[in-house]
Structures are given as structure tokens and as C-alpha cells.
């Protein structure tokens, strides 16, 4: 599974840009929250920012 950089970001209102914070994130794949077919841990190695 490939996830692009912007997909792990959130909009930081004060900075006016997209931010992804370093850490481990659990990814779940399924049709509904009660119908999970796969899961994976993804790591963002270092915090980064993207322009709007």
C-alpha cells in the first residue's frame, strides 16, 4: 500500500500549511469501521510541513 505525503498531514491553522508529526500511526483498511480487513503500522520518521 502506498500513501502519499499529504495523506498523512493535517491542516495547521496557525502555520497556514499542512503538517505531519513524527510518530507511529495505525492504518486500517475496510468498508466500515466495524469491517476491518487489514491493518498496518506506518511510521513518519520526522515531522515535516508542506505548503498550502
C-alpha distance matrix in Angstrom:
0.0 3.8 6.6 10.1 13.1 15.0 12.5 13.5 17.1 20.1 23.3 26.0 29.3 31.6 29.8 29.0 25.5 21.9 21.3 18.6 20.2 19.5 18.5 16.0 14.2 13.2 10.3 11.4 10.3 13.4 16.1 18.4 18.7 20.7 18.4 15.3 13.4 10.7 10.7 9.5 11.5 10.5 13.5 15.0 17.6 20.2 21.1 20.9 22.3 21.7 24.6 25.1
3.8 0.0 3.8 6.6 9.8 11.9 10.1 11.4 14.7 18.0 20.9 23.6 26.9 29.1 27.0 26.1 22.5 19.0 18.7 16.2 18.3 17.8 17.5 15.8 14.2 14.2 11.5 13.3 12.6 15.8 18.2 20.3 20.5 23.0 21.0 18.0 16.6 14.0 13.4 11.6 12.7 10.6 12.8 13.4 15.9 18.0 18.8 18.1 19.2 18.3 21.2 21.8
6.6 3.8 0.0 3.8 6.7 8.4 6.4 7.7 11.0 14.2 17.2 19.9 23.1 25.4 23.4 22.5 19.0 15.4 15.1 12.8 15.2 15.3 15.3 14.1 12.2 12.7 10.2 12.5 12.4 15.7 17.8 19.4 19.3 22.2 20.8 18.0 17.4 14.8 13.6 11.9 12.2 9.6 11.4 11.3 14.3 15.9 16.0 15.1 16.0 15.2 18.1 18.5
10.1 6.6 3.8 0.0 3.8 5.7 5.5 7.4 9.6 13.0 15.4 18.1 21.2 23.3 20.9 19.9 16.2 12.9 13.2 11.6 14.5 15.1 16.1 15.7 14.2 15.5 13.4 15.9 15.9 18.9 20.7 22.1 22.1 25.2 24.0 21.4 21.0 18.6 17.2 15.4 15.2 12.0 12.9 11.6 14.2 15.0 14.7 13.0 13.3 12.0 14.7 15.3
13.1 9.8 6.7 3.8 0.0 3.8 5.5 5.9 7.1 10.7 12.9 15.1 18.4 20.1 17.6 16.9 13.2 9.9 9.7 8.3 11.4 12.3 14.0 14.4 13.5 15.6 14.4 17.3 18.0 21.2 23.0 23.9 23.4 26.8 26.0 23.3 23.4 20.7 18.8 16.6 15.5 12.0 11.8 9.5 12.0 12.0 11.2 9.3 9.6 8.6 11.8 13.0
15.0 11.9 8.4 5.7 3.8 0.0 3.8 5.4 5.2 8.1 9.9 12.6 15.6 17.8 15.6 14.3 10.8 7.4 8.4 8.1 11.8 13.7 15.4 16.0 14.4 16.4 14.9 17.5 18.1 20.8 22.1 22.8 22.4 26.0 25.5 23.2 23.7 21.5 19.8 18.2 17.3 14.1 14.2 11.9 14.7 14.1 12.4 10.2 9.2 7.6 10.1 10.3
12.5 10.1 6.4 5.5 5.5 3.8 0.0 3.8 5.6 8.3 11.0 14.0 17.0 19.5 17.9 16.7 13.5 9.9 10.3 9.0 12.2 13.9 14.6 14.4 12.1 13.4 11.5 13.8 14.4 17.0 18.4 19.1 18.7 22.2 21.7 19.5 20.1 18.0 16.4 15.2 14.7 12.1 13.0 11.6 15.0 15.2 13.8 12.5 12.1 11.2 13.7 13.4
13.5 11.4 7.7 7.4 5.9 5.4 3.8 0.0 3.8 7.0 10.4 12.6 16.0 18.2 16.6 16.2 13.1 9.3 8.3 6.0 8.6 10.2 10.9 11.0 9.1 11.3 10.4 13.4 14.9 17.9 19.8 19.9 18.8 22.2 22.1 19.5 20.4 18.0 15.6 13.9 12.6 9.8 10.1 8.4 12.0 12.1 10.7 10.2 10.7 10.9 14.0 14.3
17.1 14.7 11.0 9.6 7.1 5.2 5.6 3.8 0.0 3.8 6.8 9.0 12.4 14.5 12.9 12.5 9.4 5.6 5.0 4.4 7.8 10.6 12.1 13.2 11.7 14.2 13.8 16.6 18.1 20.8 22.3 22.1 20.9 24.5 24.8 22.5 23.7 21.5 19.1 17.5 16.0 13.2 12.7 10.3 13.3 12.3 9.8 8.7 8.1 8.4 11.1 11.2
20.1 18.0 14.2 13.0 10.7 8.1 8.3 7.0 3.8 0.0 3.8 6.2 9.3 11.9 11.2 10.6 8.4 5.5 5.5 6.5 9.0 12.4 13.9 15.1 13.4 15.7 15.5 17.8 19.5 21.7 22.8 22.0 20.7 24.4 25.2 23.4 25.1 23.2 20.9 19.8 18.2 15.9 15.5 13.2 16.1 14.8 11.7 10.9 9.5 9.9 11.8 11.0
23.3 20.9 17.2 15.4 12.9 9.9 11.0 10.4 6.8 3.8 0.0 3.8 6.0 9.0 8.5 7.2 5.9 4.6 6.3 9.0 11.5 15.1 17.0 18.7 17.1 19.5 19.2 21.3 22.8 24.8 25.4 24.7 23.5 27.3 28.2 26.6 28.4 26.8 24.6 23.5 22.0 19.6 19.0 16.3 18.9 17.0 13.6 12.1 9.7 9.6 10.2 8.8
26.0 23.6 19.9 18.1 15.1 12.6 14.0 12.6 9.0 6.2 3.8 0.0 3.8 5.7 5.5 5.8 5.7 5.9 6.3 9.4 11.0 14.7 17.0 19.2 18.3 21.0 21.4 23.8 25.7 27.7 28.6 27.6 26.1 29.7 30.9 29.2 31.2 29.3 26.8 25.5 23.5 21.0 19.9 16.9 19.0 16.5 12.7 11.7 9.3 10.3 10.8 10.1
29.3 26.9 23.1 21.2 18.4 15.6 17.0 16.0 12.4 9.3 6.0 3.8 0.0 3.8 5.6 5.1 7.2 8.8 9.9 13.2 14.7 18.4 20.6 22.8 21.7 24.3 24.5 26.6 28.3 30.1 30.6 29.4 28.0 31.7 33.0 31.7 33.8 32.2 29.9 28.8 27.0 24.6 23.6 20.7 22.7 20.1 16.4 15.2 12.4 12.9 12.3 10.9
31.6 29.1 25.4 23.3 20.1 17.8 19.5 18.2 14.5 11.9 9.0 5.7 3.8 0.0 3.8 5.6 8.2 10.5 11.0 14.3 15.1 18.7 21.2 23.9 23.4 26.3 26.9 29.3 31.3 33.2 33.9 32.7 31.1 34.7 36.1 34.6 36.7 34.9 32.3 30.9 28.7 26.3 24.7 21.6 23.0 20.0 16.2 15.2 12.6 13.7 13.0 12.5
29.8 27.0 23.4 20.9 17.6 15.6 17.9 16.6 12.9 11.2 8.5 5.5 5.6 3.8 0.0 3.8 5.4 8.2 8.8 12.4 13.6 17.0 20.0 22.8 22.5 25.6 26.1 28.8 30.6 32.9 33.8 33.0 31.5 35.2 36.2 34.5 36.2 34.1 31.5 29.8 27.6 24.7 23.0 19.6 20.8 17.6 13.9 12.3 9.4 10.4 9.7 10.0
29.0 26.1 22.5 19.9 16.9 14.3 16.7 16.2 12.5 10.6 7.2 5.8 5.1 5.6 3.8 0.0 3.8 7.2 9.4 13.2 15.3 18.8 21.6 24.0 23.2 26.0 25.9 28.3 29.8 31.8 32.4 31.7 30.7 34.5 35.4 33.8 35.4 33.6 31.3 29.9 28.1 25.2 23.9 20.6 22.2 19.4 15.7 13.5 10.1 9.7 8.1 7.0
25.5 22.5 19.0 16.2 13.2 10.8 13.5 13.1 9.4 8.4 5.9 5.7 7.2 8.2 5.4 3.8 0.0 3.8 6.5 10.2 12.8 16.1 19.0 21.3 20.5 23.4 23.1 25.7 27.1 29.3 30.2 29.9 28.9 32.6 33.2 31.4 32.8 30.7 28.5 26.9 25.1 22.0 20.8 17.4 19.1 16.4 13.0 10.4 6.8 6.0 5.3 5.1
21.9 19.0 15.4 12.9 9.9 7.4 9.9 9.3 5.6 5.5 4.6 5.9 8.8 10.5 8.2 7.2 3.8 0.0 3.8 7.0 10.2 13.5 16.0 18.0 17.0 19.7 19.4 22.0 23.4 25.8 26.9 26.7 25.7 29.4 29.8 27.8 29.1 27.0 24.7 23.1 21.4 18.4 17.4 14.2 16.3 14.1 10.9 8.5 5.5 5.0 6.4 6.5
21.3 18.7 15.1 13.2 9.7 8.4 10.3 8.3 5.0 5.5 6.3 6.3 9.9 11.0 8.8 9.4 6.5 3.8 0.0 3.8 6.5 9.8 12.6 14.9 14.5 17.6 17.9 21.0 22.9 25.6 27.1 26.7 25.2 28.8 29.3 27.0 28.3 25.9 23.2 21.3 19.1 16.1 14.6 11.3 13.2 10.8 7.4 5.9 4.4 6.4 9.0 10.1
18.6 16.2 12.8 11.6 8.3 8.1 9.0 6.0 4.4 6.5 9.0 9.4 13.2 14.3 12.4 13.2 10.2 7.0 3.8 0.0 3.8 6.6 9.1 11.2 11.0 14.3 14.9 18.2 20.3 23.3 25.3 24.9 23.3 26.6 27.1 24.4 25.6 22.9 20.0 17.8 15.4 12.4 10.8 7.6 9.9 8.3 5.5 5.5 6.4 8.6 11.9 13.2
20.2 18.3 15.2 14.5 11.4 11.8 12.2 8.6 7.8 9.0 11.5 11.0 14.7 15.1 13.6 15.3 12.8 10.2 6.5 3.8 0.0 3.8 6.4 9.4 10.1 13.8 15.3 18.8 21.5 24.5 26.8 26.1 24.0 27.1 27.8 25.0 26.3 23.4 20.2 17.8 14.8 12.2 9.9 7.0 8.6 6.8 4.3 6.7 8.7 11.7 15.0 16.5
19.5 17.8 15.3 15.1 12.3 13.7 13.9 10.2 10.6 12.4 15.1 14.7 18.4 18.7 17.0 18.8 16.1 13.5 9.8 6.6 3.8 0.0 3.8 7.2 9.3 13.1 15.0 18.7 21.5 24.9 27.5 27.0 24.8 27.6 28.1 25.0 25.9 22.7 19.3 16.4 13.1 10.5 7.3 4.8 5.4 4.6 4.5 7.9 11.0 14.1 17.6 19.5
18.5 17.5 15.3 16.1 14.0 15.4 14.6 10.9 12.1 13.9 17.0 17.0 20.6 21.2 20.0 21.6 19.0 16.0 12.6 9.1 6.4 3.8 0.0 3.8 6.5 10.2 12.8 16.3 19.5 22.8 25.7 25.0 22.5 25.0 25.5 22.4 23.3 20.1 16.5 13.7 10.2 8.4 5.7 5.3 6.6 7.6 8.3 11.5 14.4 17.2 20.7 22.3
16.0 15.8 14.1 15.7 14.4 16.0 14.4 11.0 13.2 15.1 18.7 19.2 22.8 23.9 22.8 24.0 21.3 18.0 14.9 11.2 9.4 7.2 3.8 0.0 3.8 6.8 9.7 13.2 16.4 19.8 22.9 22.3 19.8 22.0 22.4 19.0 19.9 16.6 12.9 10.2 6.5 5.6 4.3 6.4 8.4 10.6 11.6 14.3 17.0 19.2 22.8 24.0
14.2 14.2 12.2 14.2 13.5 14.4 12.1 9.1 11.7 13.4 17.1 18.3 21.7 23.4 22.5 23.2 20.5 17.0 14.5 11.0 10.1 9.3 6.5 3.8 0.0 3.8 6.4 9.8 13.1 16.3 19.3 18.6 16.2 18.7 19.0 15.8 16.9 14.0 10.4 8.4 5.6 5.1 6.1 7.9 11.0 12.8 13.1 15.1 17.2 18.9 22.3 22.9
13.2 14.2 12.7 15.5 15.6 16.4 13.4 11.3 14.2 15.7 19.5 21.0 24.3 26.3 25.6 26.0 23.4 19.7 17.6 14.3 13.8 13.1 10.2 6.8 3.8 0.0 3.8 6.6 10.1 13.2 16.4 15.7 13.3 15.4 15.5 12.2 13.4 10.6 7.0 5.8 4.5 6.2 8.8 11.2 14.3 16.5 16.8 18.6 20.5 21.8 25.1 25.4
10.3 11.5 10.2 13.4 14.4 14.9 11.5 10.4 13.8 15.5 19.2 21.4 24.5 26.9 26.1 25.9 23.1 19.4 17.9 14.9 15.3 15.0 12.8 9.7 6.4 3.8 0.0 3.8 6.8 10.2 13.3 13.3 11.7 14.0 13.5 10.2 11.0 8.2 5.4 5.1 6.0 6.9 10.3 12.4 15.7 17.9 18.1 19.2 20.7 21.3 24.4 24.4
11.4 13.3 12.5 15.9 17.3 17.5 13.8 13.4 16.6 17.8 21.3 23.8 26.6 29.3 28.8 28.3 25.7 22.0 21.0 18.2 18.8 18.7 16.3 13.2 9.8 6.6 3.8 0.0 3.8 6.6 10.0 9.9 8.4 10.5 9.7 6.4 7.7 5.9 4.4 6.7 8.9 10.6 14.0 16.2 19.6 21.7 21.8 22.7 23.9 24.2 27.1 26.7
10.3 12.6 12.4 15.9 18.0 18.1 14.4 14.9 18.1 19.5 22.8 25.7 28.3 31.3 30.6 29.8 27.1 23.4 22.9 20.3 21.5 21.5 19.5 16.4 13.1 10.1 6.8 3.8 0.0 3.8 7.2 8.5 8.7 10.5 8.5 5.7 5.8 5.1 6.1 8.7 11.7 12.9 16.6 18.5 21.9 24.2 24.2 24.7 25.6 25.4 28.0 27.4
13.4 15.8 15.7 18.9 21.2 20.8 17.0 17.9 20.8 21.7 24.8 27.7 30.1 33.2 32.9 31.8 29.3 25.8 25.6 23.3 24.5 24.9 22.8 19.8 16.3 13.2 10.2 6.6 3.8 0.0 3.8 5.5 6.9 8.1 5.5 4.3 5.2 7.0 9.0 12.2 15.2 16.6 20.2 22.1 25.6 27.7 27.5 27.9 28.5 28.1 30.5 29.5
16.1 18.2 17.8 20.7 23.0 22.1 18.4 19.8 22.3 22.8 25.4 28.6 30.6 33.9 33.8 32.4 30.2 26.9 27.1 25.3 26.8 27.5 25.7 22.9 19.3 16.4 13.3 10.0 7.2 3.8 0.0 3.8 7.1 8.2 6.0 7.1 8.3 10.7 12.7 15.8 18.7 19.9 23.4 25.0 28.6 30.4 29.8 30.0 30.1 29.4 31.4 30.0
18.4 20.3 19.4 22.1 23.9 22.8 19.1 19.9 22.1 22.0 24.7 27.6 29.4 32.7 33.0 31.7 29.9 26.7 26.7 24.9 26.1 27.0 25.0 22.3 18.6 15.7 13.3 9.9 8.5 5.5 3.8 0.0 3.8 5.4 5.0 6.9 9.6 11.9 13.1 16.4 18.7 20.2 23.5 25.0 28.7 30.3 29.5 29.9 30.1 29.7 31.7 30.2
18.7 20.5 19.3 22.1 23.4 22.4 18.7 18.8 20.9 20.7 23.5 26.1 28.0 31.1 31.5 30.7 28.9 25.7 25.2 23.3 24.0 24.8 22.5 19.8 16.2 13.3 11.7 8.4 8.7 6.9 7.1 3.8 0.0 3.8 5.6 6.4 10.0 11.5 11.8 14.9 16.8 18.5 21.6 23.3 26.8 28.4 27.6 28.5 28.9 29.0 31.2 29.9
20.7 23.0 22.2 25.2 26.8 26.0 22.2 22.2 24.5 24.4 27.3 29.7 31.7 34.7 35.2 34.5 32.6 29.4 28.8 26.6 27.1 27.6 25.0 22.0 18.7 15.4 14.0 10.5 10.5 8.1 8.2 5.4 3.8 0.0 3.8 6.0 9.6 11.8 12.7 16.2 18.4 20.7 23.9 26.0 29.4 31.2 30.7 31.8 32.4 32.6 34.9 33.7
18.4 21.0 20.8 24.0 26.0 25.5 21.7 22.1 24.8 25.2 28.2 30.9 33.0 36.1 36.2 35.4 33.2 29.8 29.3 27.1 27.8 28.1 25.5 22.4 19.0 15.5 13.5 9.7 8.5 5.5 6.0 5.0 5.6 3.8 0.0 3.8 6.4 9.4 11.4 15.1 17.9 20.1 23.6 25.8 29.2 31.3 31.1 31.9 32.6 32.6 34.9 33.8
15.3 18.0 18.0 21.4 23.3 23.2 19.5 19.5 22.5 23.4 26.6 29.2 31.7 34.6 34.5 33.8 31.4 27.8 27.0 24.4 25.0 25.0 22.4 19.0 15.8 12.2 10.2 6.4 5.7 4.3 7.1 6.9 6.4 6.0 3.8 0.0 3.8 5.9 7.5 11.3 14.2 16.5 20.1 22.5 25.8 28.1 28.1 29.1 30.1 30.3 32.9 32.1
13.4 16.6 17.4 21.0 23.4 23.7 20.1 20.4 23.7 25.1 28.4 31.2 33.8 36.7 36.2 35.4 32.8 29.1 28.3 25.6 26.3 25.9 23.3 19.9 16.9 13.4 11.0 7.7 5.8 5.2 8.3 9.6 10.0 9.6 6.4 3.8 0.0 3.8 7.1 10.6 14.2 16.5 20.2 22.8 25.9 28.5 29.0 29.8 31.0 31.0 33.7 33.1
10.7 14.0 14.8 18.6 20.7 21.5 18.0 18.0 21.5 23.2 26.8 29.3 32.2 34.9 34.1 33.6 30.7 27.0 25.9 22.9 23.4 22.7 20.1 16.6 14.0 10.6 8.2 5.9 5.1 7.0 10.7 11.9 11.5 11.8 9.4 5.9 3.8 0.0 3.8 7.0 10.6 12.9 16.7 19.5 22.4 25.2 25.9 26.9 28.3 28.5 31.5 31.3
10.7 13.4 13.6 17.2 18.8 19.8 16.4 15.6 19.1 20.9 24.6 26.8 29.9 32.3 31.5 31.3 28.5 24.7 23.2 20.0 20.2 19.3 16.5 12.9 10.4 7.0 5.4 4.4 6.1 9.0 12.7 13.1 11.8 12.7 11.4 7.5 7.1 3.8 0.0 3.8 7.1 9.7 13.4 16.3 19.1 21.9 22.7 24.0 25.7 26.3 29.5 29.5
9.5 11.6 11.9 15.4 16.6 18.2 15.2 13.9 17.5 19.8 23.5 25.5 28.8 30.9 29.8 29.9 26.9 23.1 21.3 17.8 17.8 16.4 13.7 10.2 8.4 5.8 5.1 6.7 8.7 12.2 15.8 16.4 14.9 16.2 15.1 11.3 10.6 7.0 3.8 0.0 3.8 6.4 10.0 13.1 15.7 18.7 19.9 21.3 23.4 24.2 27.6 28.1
11.5 12.7 12.2 15.2 15.5 17.3 14.7 12.6 16.0 18.2 22.0 23.5 27.0 28.7 27.6 28.1 25.1 21.4 19.1 15.4 14.8 13.1 10.2 6.5 5.6 4.5 6.0 8.9 11.7 15.2 18.7 18.7 16.8 18.4 17.9 14.2 14.2 10.6 7.1 3.8 0.0 3.8 6.7 10.1 12.5 15.5 16.8 18.7 21.1 22.5 26.0 26.9
10.5 10.6 9.6 12.0 12.0 14.1 12.1 9.8 13.2 15.9 19.6 21.0 24.6 26.3 24.7 25.2 22.0 18.4 16.1 12.4 12.2 10.5 8.4 5.6 5.1 6.2 6.9 10.6 12.9 16.6 19.9 20.2 18.5 20.7 20.1 16.5 16.5 12.9 9.7 6.4 3.8 0.0 3.8 6.8 9.4 12.4 13.7 15.2 17.7 19.0 22.6 23.7
13.5 12.8 11.4 12.9 11.8 14.2 13.0 10.1 12.7 15.5 19.0 19.9 23.6 24.7 23.0 23.9 20.8 17.4 14.6 10.8 9.9 7.3 5.7 4.3 6.1 8.8 10.3 14.0 16.6 20.2 23.4 23.5 21.6 23.9 23.6 20.1 20.2 16.7 13.4 10.0 6.7 3.8 0.0 3.8 5.8 8.9 10.7 12.7 15.7 17.6 21.3 22.9
15.0 13.4 11.3 11.6 9.5 11.9 11.6 8.4 10.3 13.2 16.3 16.9 20.7 21.6 19.6 20.6 17.4 14.2 11.3 7.6 7.0 4.8 5.3 6.4 7.9 11.2 12.4 16.2 18.5 22.1 25.0 25.0 23.3 26.0 25.8 22.5 22.8 19.5 16.3 13.1 10.1 6.8 3.8 0.0 3.8 5.7 7.1 9.0 12.0 14.1 17.9 19.7
17.6 15.9 14.3 14.2 12.0 14.7 15.0 12.0 13.3 16.1 18.9 19.0 22.7 23.0 20.8 22.2 19.1 16.3 13.2 9.9 8.6 5.4 6.6 8.4 11.0 14.3 15.7 19.6 21.9 25.6 28.6 28.7 26.8 29.4 29.2 25.8 25.9 22.4 19.1 15.7 12.5 9.4 5.8 3.8 0.0 3.8 7.0 9.3 13.0 15.4 19.2 21.5
20.2 18.0 15.9 15.0 12.0 14.1 15.2 12.1 12.3 14.8 17.0 16.5 20.1 20.0 17.6 19.4 16.4 14.1 10.8 8.3 6.8 4.6 7.6 10.6 12.8 16.5 17.9 21.7 24.2 27.7 30.4 30.3 28.4 31.2 31.3 28.1 28.5 25.2 21.9 18.7 15.5 12.4 8.9 5.7 3.8 0.0 3.8 6.3 10.1 13.1 16.7 19.3
21.1 18.8 16.0 14.7 11.2 12.4 13.8 10.7 9.8 11.7 13.6 12.7 16.4 16.2 13.9 15.7 13.0 10.9 7.4 5.5 4.3 4.5 8.3 11.6 13.1 16.8 18.1 21.8 24.2 27.5 29.8 29.5 27.6 30.7 31.1 28.1 29.0 25.9 22.7 19.9 16.8 13.7 10.7 7.1 7.0 3.8 0.0 3.8 7.1 10.5 13.9 16.3
20.9 18.1 15.1 13.0 9.3 10.2 12.5 10.2 8.7 10.9 12.1 11.7 15.2 15.2 12.3 13.5 10.4 8.5 5.9 5.5 6.7 7.9 11.5 14.3 15.1 18.6 19.2 22.7 24.7 27.9 30.0 29.9 28.5 31.8 31.9 29.1 29.8 26.9 24.0 21.3 18.7 15.2 12.7 9.0 9.3 6.3 3.8 0.0 3.8 7.0 10.4 13.1
22.3 19.2 16.0 13.3 9.6 9.2 12.1 10.7 8.1 9.5 9.7 9.3 12.4 12.6 9.4 10.1 6.8 5.5 4.4 6.4 8.7 11.0 14.4 17.0 17.2 20.5 20.7 23.9 25.6 28.5 30.1 30.1 28.9 32.4 32.6 30.1 31.0 28.3 25.7 23.4 21.1 17.7 15.7 12.0 13.0 10.1 7.1 3.8 0.0 3.8 6.8 9.4
21.7 18.3 15.2 12.0 8.6 7.6 11.2 10.9 8.4 9.9 9.6 10.3 12.9 13.7 10.4 9.7 6.0 5.0 6.4 8.6 11.7 14.1 17.2 19.2 18.9 21.8 21.3 24.2 25.4 28.1 29.4 29.7 29.0 32.6 32.6 30.3 31.0 28.5 26.3 24.2 22.5 19.0 17.6 14.1 15.4 13.1 10.5 7.0 3.8 0.0 3.8 6.5
24.6 21.2 18.1 14.7 11.8 10.1 13.7 14.0 11.1 11.8 10.2 10.8 12.3 13.0 9.7 8.1 5.3 6.4 9.0 11.9 15.0 17.6 20.7 22.8 22.3 25.1 24.4 27.1 28.0 30.5 31.4 31.7 31.2 34.9 34.9 32.9 33.7 31.5 29.5 27.6 26.0 22.6 21.3 17.9 19.2 16.7 13.9 10.4 6.8 3.8 0.0 3.8
25.1 21.8 18.5 15.3 13.0 10.3 13.4 14.3 11.2 11.0 8.8 10.1 10.9 12.5 10.0 7.0 5.1 6.5 10.1 13.2 16.5 19.5 22.3 24.0 22.9 25.4 24.4 26.7 27.4 29.5 30.0 30.2 29.9 33.7 33.8 32.1 33.1 31.3 29.5 28.1 26.9 23.7 22.9 19.7 21.5 19.3 16.3 13.1 9.4 6.5 3.8 0.0
